[in-house]
């Protein structure tokens, strides 16, 4: 696991990994696997692009655009209609 972790996070040395808290190590490793899976899925979609029909291709492009946004950039995301009212109702 340490070798996999160091391949994902190249800035870490073996000493850094051994000094890391177990929860941090596990969380970073899990997120690294998640990012790899997303990347592999996107590569698979792009490899299938020549056989895709118009709507499928539009969905892939939309997903690529969404993936390029920073996850903490909530100001650029479009909310669904009525989402504000649903949130207000849930917080009552």
C-alpha positions, -999 to +999 in steps of 0.1 A: +000+000+000+029+024+007+042+020-028+008+026-043+004+057-021+038+070-031+029+065-068-002+086-063+013+113-042+048+118-055+058+144-030+058+119-001+089+101+010+088+067+028+094+085+061+066+110+054+042+081+048+052+063+079+048+095+100+013+101+085-018+094+107-035+062+096-068+080+090-051+106+067-032+078+049-064+058+043-084+089+032-058+100+008-054+065-006-091+061-010-094+094-028-064+085-050-082+053-061-114+073-067-096+098-089-079+069-109-113+053-114-127+086-127-098+091-150-100+055-164-138+059-170-132+091-189-105+074-210-130+046-218-156+072-228-132+090-251-120+057-266-157+050-275-162+084-289-161+075-326-190+051-322-211+075-300-243+091-312-250+128-308-267+128-274-241+104-259-213+126-271-230+157-256-232+139-223-195+130-223-186+166-232-208+179-204-192+154-179-157+166-190-167+202-184-181+194-150-150+174-141-128+204-150-145+226-124-130+228-090-151+208-065-152+237-042-163+262-069-200+262-059-206+296-075-202+282-110-227+253-107-262+258-118-288+248-093-319+229-102-352+249-102-367+250-067-335+238-050-334+269-028-369+264-016-362+227-009-331+237+011-351+263+031-378+237+038-352+211+049-335+236+073-367+246+091 
